[in-house]
Amino acid sequence: MNGQDFERRYAAYKADGERQARRENGSDAAPAPGQERIVAVRKNEDGDLIAFQTESGRELDYVTALQEAKAGRLAHVDVFHKYGRDILRSESDGIKENNLDNLPEF
């Protein structure tokens, strides 16, 4: 096998994984009752996420979004503690397009 075969086979493996992730966890998956999806983000000049817009149009600053995520009111996000603070991130589902950093800006 040459180097191009390795690249081609790995690319096919990744594409298969992304297709499977979409089937299992696609962004079309309905949120649990009482939860909203984040559909857009606002970033500062450094590219840091500073605010979020939900599917109902609500705009949440970072701290409020953290509180809502901890309370279970935001779908498909996780809160974890790193760098001495809580951080909001998309659920790890293998779909790049629904990562918070990749959502449209408002």
C-alpha positions in Angstrom: 0.0 0.0 0.0 1.4 3.4 -0.8 0.9 6.7 1.1 -2.1 7.8 -1.0 -3.9 4.6 -0.2 -3.5 5.3 3.5 -4.9 8.8 3.0 -7.8 7.6 0.9 -8.7 4.8 3.4 -8.5 7.2 6.4 -10.7 9.8 4.6 -13.3 7.1 3.9 -13.2 6.0 7.5 -13.8 9.5 8.7 -16.6 10.1 6.3 -18.3 6.9 7.3 -18.0 8.0 11.0 -19.5 11.4 10.3 -22.4 9.8 8.4 -23.1 7.5 11.3 -22.9 10.3 13.8 -25.5 12.3 11.8 -27.8 9.3 11.8 -27.4 8.8 15.5 -27.1 12.3 16.8 -27.9 14.7 13.9 -28.6 18.3 14.6 -32.2 17.6 13.7 -32.5 15.5 16.8 -35.3 17.0 18.9 -34.2 18.5 22.2 -35.7 17.2 25.4 -38.8 18.9 26.7 -37.9 22.3 28.3 -34.7 22.5 26.3 -33.7 24.9 23.5 -30.9 24.6 20.9 -28.3 27.2 20.4 -28.4 28.3 16.8 -26.0 31.2 16.6 -23.1 32.7 18.5 -21.4 36.1 19.0 -17.6 36.3 19.2 -15.3 39.0 20.4 -12.3 40.3 18.5 -10.1 37.4 19.7 -12.7 34.9 18.4 -13.9 33.9 21.9 -17.5 33.0 22.2 -19.2 35.7 24.3 -23.0 35.2 23.7 -25.5 32.7 22.2 -28.8 32.9 20.5 -31.4 30.2 21.0 -33.9 28.9 18.5 -36.6 31.0 20.1 -34.5 34.1 19.5 -33.3 34.6 23.1 -29.8 36.1 23.4 -27.8 34.8 26.3 -24.5 36.2 27.6 -21.8 33.6 28.4 -22.5 33.4 32.1 -26.3 33.1 31.6 -25.8 30.3 29.0 -23.5 28.4 31.5 -26.2 28.7 34.1 -28.9 27.5 31.7 -26.8 24.6 30.5 -26.1 23.5 34.1 -29.8 23.6 34.8 -30.5 21.4 31.7 -32.3 24.1 29.7 -29.9 24.1 26.7 -29.8 21.1 24.4 -26.7 19.5 22.9 -24.1 21.3 25.1 -21.9 20.3 27.9 -20.3 22.3 30.7 -16.9 21.2 31.9 -14.3 22.8 34.3 -10.9 23.7 32.8 -8.4 26.5 33.2 -10.0 27.3 36.6 -13.4 28.1 35.2 -16.5 26.5 33.7 -16.6 26.2 29.9 -19.5 25.7 27.6 -19.0 23.4 24.6 -21.0 21.4 22.1 -21.7 17.8 22.9 -19.1 15.5 21.5 -21.1 13.9 18.7 -18.6 13.8 15.8 -20.4 16.5 13.7 -18.2 19.5 13.1 -21.0 21.7 11.7 -22.9 21.9 15.0 -19.9 22.8 17.1 -20.5 26.1 18.8 -17.5 27.6 17.1 -18.9 26.7 13.7 -22.4 28.1 14.2 -23.4 31.3 12.3 -22.8 34.6 14.1 -25.6 37.0 15.1 
